[in-house]
Every structure is written in structure tokens, then in C-alpha cells.
């Protein structure tokens, strides 16, 4: 499960770097795919975070309240990435 926390940080950063070098159409599709993937990753954290807190790399920590904000942020990321196309 700590891998998911790391992926939530790494995926958008990798997509942003990739969007600098790929054509516009591909970067739009990449942004939508990563936005939806991040929202899916946040949804997959719900059962685990409901029972206990999770931490990774000694500085990433997710509890129930931070998951609410993480879900809202990732939902907005997915929706706005679809809106920009």
C-alpha cells in the first residue's frame, strides 16, 4: 500500500515531464489518463485508511481526514484534465 502513496506523487510528476516533450494531442490524453489513474489510486486507499493510518518514506502520511482532501483533489484533477481537452 505504500507503493500507492509513492505513485500518487510520482505519476503526476512523470506526466508533467512527459508532456514537455510529446505532441499536444498525446499530452492531453496522458493528462486525462493520469488524472483518472490518480483518482482510482485514491479510491483504492479507502478500505485501508478506514482501519488504520498509512505512512511511506517517513514523511508521507495519510489518515482518514487527509484522505477526504486527497479524494477531493484527485477528483478535481481528473475532471479538469477532461475539461481542458
N, C-alpha and C positions, 0 to 999 in steps of 0.2 A: 504493500500500500504506500510505502514511502516513495516508490517509483512514480506513482501518480502525482504526488506533490511536486516532484522534480520536473515531471513532464509538463505540469501546468505553468512552470516558469520557462522551460526550455523551448517548448513548441512555439509560442508566440514570438520569442526572440529569433528563433531559426527562420520562421516565416517572414519576419521583417527583413532579415538579412537576405533571404532568397528573393524577396520582392524587389530588391535593389538591382538585381542582375537579370531577371527574367522579363519577358514581354508583358505588356499591360494586362492582356486577357488572362494569361496564366497567373499573374499575381493576384488578380481579382478572384479567380477560382481558388487559389491557395489560401487566401484570406478567409473565404467562406468556409472551406473545409476545416481549417484550423480553429475557427471560431466555434463551429459545431462540435468539433472534437473536444475542445476545452469545456464546453457546456456538458458534454457527455461524461467527461472525466469528473467534473464536479458532481454530477448526479450519481456517479458510481461511489463517491465518498460518503453519501448519505447514510447507508446502513452501518458503516464502520464508525463514523463520527457520532452517531446516535448513542453508541455504547461507551466510547472512550475517546480521549484526545489522541491526536496523532502528531508526531514531530519527525522531521528529517533534517539531516545535516546540522543539527544542534541550533539552527536559527529559524527554520521553518516550523511553525506550529499551527495546527488547526483544531479548534474546538467547535462546539455547536453554534455559537454566535458568529464566529468568523466564517463558518460555512454558509450561513444565511447571506452574508455580504459577498462571499465568493460566488455563490449561485446567482445572485442579482447581477454582479459584474460580468460573469461569463455569459449570462443570458443577453445582456445588453451588447456584449462583444459579438455574439452570434447574430443578433438581429441587425445591428448597424452594419456589419460586414455584408449582409444580404441586401440591405438598403442602398449601399453605395454602388452596387452594380447597375 
